[in-house]
Each structure stands twice: as C-alpha cells, then as structure tokens.
Amino acid sequence: MGVVAALVIAAAVGVLSFGYKTKREVALGAALGVIGASVILGALGFCTFASDAESTEGVLGVALAGSFAWIFGSGTKAIFTQRAADLGSGEIRTGTFRLGWWWPWLLLSPTLVILVFFLYWPAYNTFTLSTKLTRLGTPRVGERCLSNFSELLVTSPSVVVMLPLTAVGIIWGIGLWHRRSDPGSWAHDFTRVIRPFGILIFLFSIYFIFENENGGYRRIYLNTVIISSSIVIVSMVLGLALAYLTFQKIRGITVYRTLLIWPYAISPPVAGILFFMMFNATGGIFAAVSDSWFGYEFPNYATNATLARGTIILASVWKLLGYNLLFFLAGLQTVPREQIEAAALDGANSFQRFRSIVLPALGPIAFFLLITNLTFSFFDVYGTIDFLTKGAPAGATSVAIYELIRVGVNNGDLGRGAAQSVVLFLAVIGLTAWQFRQSEGRISYGSS
C-alpha cells in the first residue's frame, strides 16, 4: 500500500510540475511522475516501505518520490518549452554548428567528463554510502535504507509531514494574496513586505522536525542557521560600507584598500589561530592587556555559548571582508556618475542617492557575493571552528560541516556522516534556488 500511495502522490506531483491544461499534459505529467518516483524508489529497493521500516522512513520515501517526480516533470517541460521556442522563432541557424549535431557535444565533452567524474559520480556515491552501515577501516557493510536520515528527525511522522507543508502553504497563500490584491492597496503593499520573510517561516518549521533528544540534530541546525546567517549579513554589510568609504578620493587610499583586502589571502584555519591568540582567556593578547592595564579579567569565550559564537562570526567576517570589499569596489566603478550628479541637482541627499542609484547598480554583484558568502559560511568555516572552539562549549558552535566531519571522519561512522553531508548539500541547493527565485525581476544586468 505504501508503494502505491507514493506512486499516486508522485503522479499528482508530476501533473502539477508538467501541466494540466489538456488531457495530454495530464497523462504525460502523471507518467513522468511515476517514472521519476520509480527510479529513486527502485534504486533503494523500495526499502522505505518494507514491513520492518520505520514510519519516518516511509515519509522520507514519499518525499523522495515526490521530489524526483517534480524533477522529471519540470525538467521535461523546460526542454519542451525551449524546443518549441527555438522552432517557433523562425531563426535560421548558420555557421560552425552546421557541421553536425554532435559538434557542440564534442566541444562540451571535456567539461562534461570533469563534471561526471568529479561532481555527479561522487555525489551519487555519497548518497549510496548514506544508506549503509559502515565504519572507517572495516570492509563489512550493512544496509540501513534511510535510517541514517530518519534518526536525524523526530519520531512522529505527522510532525515531519505537517510542519513543512504548513509552512509552504502559508508562503503560497501570501504569494496568492499578493497576486490577487490590487496594486497600491494596503494588502498588496503588506504582502510585498512580508513575502521575503517566507524563508524564515520555512526555516522555523524545519527546526522542529529535527531530533532534539540526547544531543539531537536540532542543536546543530540552530547553530548553523545562527552562525551562517550572521557571517553572511555582517560581512556583506561591512564590506559594502568599507567599499563605499574607500571609494572616496583620499590621499593614500590605495594603501588602505590593499591593507583591507589582505586578510582574504589567509586561510580559515590561520584565521582561527590568530583569533585564538588574541581572545584566549589565559594567554591571549587581549587578556594580557586587559589584566595588566585595566585590572579586568578577560571573559573566556570557550565557556560561554554567545561569546563563542560571536568569536567564530568575528573571525569569519574578518576573513571574508577583503573579498567582499574587492567586489564591491569593482561594482562601484560601474555606477553611472551622471545619474548621481543629476539626482544631486534634483535635491536628493546622500542616503537617497545611495538607496535609489548605487544599491540597484550593485544588485548583480551583491547577488553573486550572497551565493559565495553563503557557501563559505556553510563549508569553509570548519577550519576556523576547529582551531577556535572545536565545537565547544557543549556543542554550541558545532555547525553542520563540523558535525559531519566529527561523525564521519573522527568517529569513523561513514554512513551517518554521508547522510549529514547529503542534508547539508540539499540545504545549500535549496537556499541557492530560493535566492535565484527571489532575484527574478529584481536584479538588472544591463540597461534596457
């Protein structure tokens, strides 16, 4: 019954992703949904619906079936739409590619080979490993289906299903209300303001589906959200502020810019060592100065969760600041000076010129930096945490990347570590896709 229910849901998802305006679209969408679900469930041997499988594993099986149904349906629709656009454009294609249809694939083959062997194949092996019970250095391997994933979640399937669906329903309802309301009305303005906060509702719902007992994954999730979001926001805001200041024509400004950019050349572990030498309560520079000059006992960040997180964030922001500064400086050089001068003649003050002219012009660069800073905060922060706190105090600074290396490498539990790496990978992909979706129509890459 579980397999049948999953395939029915997959068929419905396939129809929604492919289209339902005609009977042909409904039939094709349902078929694609069933095919996509069968591919992933068949690869798992339909173990999520076995008699000895946990109820949470069944929920994950349905989620996987629906996800692959959506991928097959929406992907096929995108291909058909692009093909129809090419055929209907009436464009006559001439030039190099008249040599044959295989010529573009031949040119792309080096890149495709690299992607297959260094991205897609390792990703597939990681997902396969996440379904195993295996330890580092031992040849014996056991099948665990999705138990490595289900143990990260609460034991109540209804909570795992209802909370994310409720959050998605609220977000969809706000978007529908915004589209249906009249432009200029209070409802339209209100929903426009609260729509970007939809991701917060979803993140809040995800927090409660993770296990919280006996040092569960909920704490790791919370640490990751707090530390990563703080690093991205603070580093980008400070980077823009410093770039705007150093863009001014001041004597010796080139020296200042060089000194501000230099920290980016330092690796995250070295940044962790430097901040450890400064903030260590027993032998650090600040502790020595505080005690000898002011007679004040410097607080020990390693015993306070807030101070420990703040130290990690400060070290990471310092490391990223030069990178953001460099790109924002390059972006400021592309801002049209004539528009700023015209706005000044019209009576706009400095803040109004910055908000209406400079910020929109920096949109593409800010979006690029948002993606790269997010990647750094999720992955490269490991070295800083390892040298500064090692996850202390009591796991308050143990983020997702640190936890999966601790479990998978240090403890040798490869299956659980691979499962956590898959969760982190999906989180980064999901956030990146959401950012691309939110940026549609808001970022301009050129004048029209």
N, C-alpha and C positions, 0 to 999 in steps of 0.2 A: 504493500500500500504506500509506503514511503517513497519508493521509486516512482510510482505512478503519479503521486501528488507533486513530486519535484518536477517531473516532465510536463505536467499540466501547467504548473506555475511558469516553467521555462517557456512553454508555448505562448502563454499570455504576455510574458515579457518580450519575447521575440516579435509579437504583433505590435506592441507599443513602440518598440525601437525601430521597426521597419516601416510601419504604416498600416492604416486600417480604413483607408478611404474606399477601396474596392475589394471585392472578394478575392481577387488575385493577390493583392497585397497581404490580406489576412492569411491566406493559405501559405504564401511564401514565408511570411514572418513567423508563423507558427512552426513551419518546417525547419527554418533556420534556428529557432529557439530550441527545438528538440535536438537538433544535431549538435549545437553548441553544448547543451547540457549533457548529452550522451558522451561527448568527447572527454569532458573532465571527470564525470562520474565513472565512465568506463576505465579511464586511466587509474582511478583509485580502486577499481574492482568493486564498485558500489558498496564499499565497506561502511560508509556512513549510515546505511540503512540495514546493516546486519542485525541479527537478533541480540547480539551482545554489545552493540554500540551504545554509547551514552546518548541521552536525549539531546544534549548540546551539540554533539557531533552531527546529528540529523539536521539541526538548524543550520550548521555550517555547510552541510551538503546541499541543502536547498539554496543557501546564499551563493555557493559556488555555481550551482546550476543556473540560477538567475543571472549571475554576472556574465558567464560565458554565453548565455542566450542573448544578453544585451550586446556583447561584443560582436557576435556573429551577425545579429540583426542590423545594428547601427553601422558596422563595417561594410556589410554588403550594400546597404542603402547608400553609403557615401561613395562607393565605387560606381554604382548605377547612376547616381546623380551626376558625378563628374563625367562619366562616359556620355550621358545624354547631353550635357552642356557642351562637350567637345564636338559631338556630332551635329548639334543644332546651331553652333556658332557660324558654320559656313566657312571657317578658316581653312585656307589651303596651306598645308604644311610642306615646306620645301627645305632643301639644304642637306646637312650632314646625315640626318636620321632617315633619309631615303635609301640608305644602304641596306636597311633591313630592320625588322622589329627587334632583333637580338642585339643590335648595336648599343642601345642605351644600357641594356643589362650587362653587356661586356664592360662598358666603362664603369658601371657601378659595382662590378664584381669584387674588386679589392676591398671596398668599404663593406659590402655585404658579408664577405668572408670574415673580416675582423669583427663585425657585429655578431655573427653567428657563434664564433669560437670564443669570443671574449665577453659577450653580454648575454645572448639568448641561451646558449648551452649551459653556462654556469648558473643562470637563473633557474633553468629547468632542473638542474642537479640539486640546487639548494632547496627547491620545493619538494623534490623527491626525497631528499635527506630529512626534511621536516616531518615526513610521515613515518620515520624509522625510529627504532630504539637502538641506539648505538653509542659507544663511548670511544673517545680518542685512544688509539693504540690497540684496540681489540677488534679482531676480524668478525666477531659474531654480530649479526644484525637481526632485529626483530621488527615485525610490522606493528605500527601503532595507529594506522589510519590518521585521523585528525585529533588524536588525544593530546598531542603536543600543543595544539591550538586551543582545544576546549578547556584545558586546565588553566589557561590564562583568563577564562571568563567565569562569571558566576554560574552556579549550578541550575539556575532557573531559566529554562528555555523561553518562557513568556517574557521575562525581563530583557533577554538578549534580542528578542524579536521586536517587542513593542516600543522600547525606548528609541532606537534609531528610526523606526518607521514613524513614530510620533513626531520626532524632530524634523524628518523630511517632509511630513505632511504640513507642519507649521510653516516651514520655509516655502513650500509650494503654495500654500494658502496666501502668504504675504505677497508672493510674486503675482498670483492671480488677482488679488485685491488691487495691486498697483496697476496692472494692465487694464482692469475693468473700470477704475476710477477716472474721472475727468481730469485732464491736465490743468493744474492751477488750483484744484480743490485741496482741502486740508488732508483728505485721505490719500491723495496722490503724493503730496509732499511728505506726509508722515511715513508712508510705506517706503518712499525713496530713501528716507533717512535710516530706517531700521533694517532694510534689506541686507546691507553689508554685515549686520550682526548675526545673520543666519548661521554662519560658520560657528559662532560661539554657542548657539543652541545645540548644534550637532556635536561639538566637542564636549559640551556638558553632558549630553546623553551618553556618549561613548564612555565617559568617566565611570558611570555607574554600572556598566556591563562587565567591567574588568573585575577579577577576583580581588578581594580585599583582606581575606583571612590569611594569617600566618605569612605576612610579608608578601602579599599578592602583587599582581602586576598593576593594580590601580595606583600605587605609590609611584612606580616607575613612570607611568603615563603622566601623572600630575607633575613630576619633576621635569619631564621632557617638555611639556607644554610651557611651564613657567620659565625655564632656563632658555629654551629655544626662542620663544616669542620675545623675551626681554632682550636677548642678544640681537635679534633682527631689528627690532624697533629702535633701540638705543643707538646701535651702530649706524643705522641709516640716518637717523635724525641728527646725530652729532657729525656724521660725515658730510651731510648737506650743509649744516651750519658752518663748519670749518671751511668747506669749499667756497661758500659764499663770502666768507671773510677773507680768505687768502686769494680770492679772485680780484680783490681790490688792488689798485696800483699803489704799492707801498715800497719804499726803498728796502732792498734786501729780501723781497718776498719770495724769490726763488730759493733762497736758503731755507726759509721757513717751510716751504712746501716740501722740499727734499727731506727735512728732518721729520715732518709729519708722515711722510709716505714710508719711511724706512721700516717701521715696525712690521709691515706686511711681509718683509723678507724673512722674518723669524718664524720658525715652525711652532705649532701649538704646544708641543712638549717643552720647548725652550721658554715659551711664554709662561707656562705653568711653573717652571723652575724659577724664573725671575720673580714672579709674584709670590712664590713660596718664600724666597729670600727676603722679600720686602714685608710680607704680612705675617710671617711666622711669629708666634707669641713668645717663643723662648730665645731665638737667636736672630730674629728678623731686624731689618734696618729700622722700620717704624717703631718696633717695640723698644729698641735701644734708645732711640731719640726721645720717645715718649717718656721713658723711665728716667733718663739722665737729665733731660732738660726741664720736664714739667712734673716729674714725680708721679706720673699717671700710669697705671697698669694697663698695658695694651690688651684689648679683648682677644681671646683665642677663637678665631673663626672656625677651627676644626671641631669645636664643641657646640656651636650654635648653628642651627639649620639656616636661618635667614642670612647670617653673615657668610656662611659657606657658599650658599647660592649666589650672594652678591659678589663674592670674590671671584667665583667662576665667571659670572657675567662680565665683571670689570676686566678680567684678563682677556676674555674672548673679544670684547668690544675694542680693547686696545689693539689686539691683533688685527681686527678687521678694519679699523678706522682708516688706515692708509689706502686700502683697496677701494673703499667707498669714496674717499676723498679724491682719488685719482680719476675715477669715472665721472664723478660729479663736476670736477674741474673741466674735464673734456666736454661735458654736456653744456656747461655754462658758456663755453666759447661759441656754441651754436645758437644761443638765444639772440633773436634779432634786436640789435641795438635801436633801430629806428622805431620799433614798437614801444620800447621802454621810453624813449625820448618823447614820442607822441603822447603816451599816457601821462608823462610828467607835465607836458604842456596843457593837457586837459585837466590837471589838478589832482591826479592820483598820487597818493602818498607812497612811501617806500613799501609798506606792507601790502597795499593794494596792487602795486606793480609786481611784487614778488608772487602774490597769490594768483593773479589773473594772467600773467605773461610768463614768468620764469618757471613756475611749477608745471603748467601744461607742456612747456617745451622740454622739460626734463622727464616727462612721462615714460618714454621708451627706456631710458637709462635706469630710471627708478624701478621699472618692472623687471629689467634684467638683474639689477642688484638684489631685488627681493628674492628672486629664484636662487641666485648664487649664495646669498647670505643664509637663506633657509637651509640649503644643502650643507653649508659649513656648520650651522648650529645643530644639525641632526647627526652629522658624521665626524667632522674634524675636531669637535670639542672633546673627543675621547682623550687625546694626549694631555690636554690641559687638566681635565678632571683626574686623570691617573697620577699626575705629579703633584697636584694641589691637595686633593682630599681623598682620593681612592674611594669615592662614593660616600664617605662619612659626612656628618655624623648620623649613624643609624640609617644609612641609605638615603639621606636627604638630598644628595647630589648625584645619585645613581640614575642616569638617564638611559634611554633605550639602547643606544650604541654601547654604553659601558656595561649594561646588564647582559646583553647578548654575548659580548666577548668574555665576561666573567663566567657565564654559564657554559658557553660553547667551547672556549679555549682553556681558561683557567681550571674549571671543574671537569672539562673533558666530555660534557654531555652534548654531543654534536646535534642530536635530533632536536632537543629543546632550543639550542642556540640557533639552529637553522629556522625553526618556527618563528622565533622572535625576529630574526632578520627579515623574514617574509612580511611580518606585520609592519615592521619599520619601512620596508620598501613600499608596501601598499599605501601607508600613511603619506609618504613623500609624494608618490604618484597622485594620490587623491588631492592633496593640498595644491600641487602644481596645476592639476587640471582645473580645480576650482579657481585659482588665480587667473588662468587663461580665460576662463568663462567670465569672470568679473571684469576683466580688462577689455572685453569686446565692446567696441564703440566708444571707449573712454580714452584710449591712447591713440594718438595720431603719429605716424611715422613720416609725415611729409605734408606739405601744403597742398590743398586741393585746387 
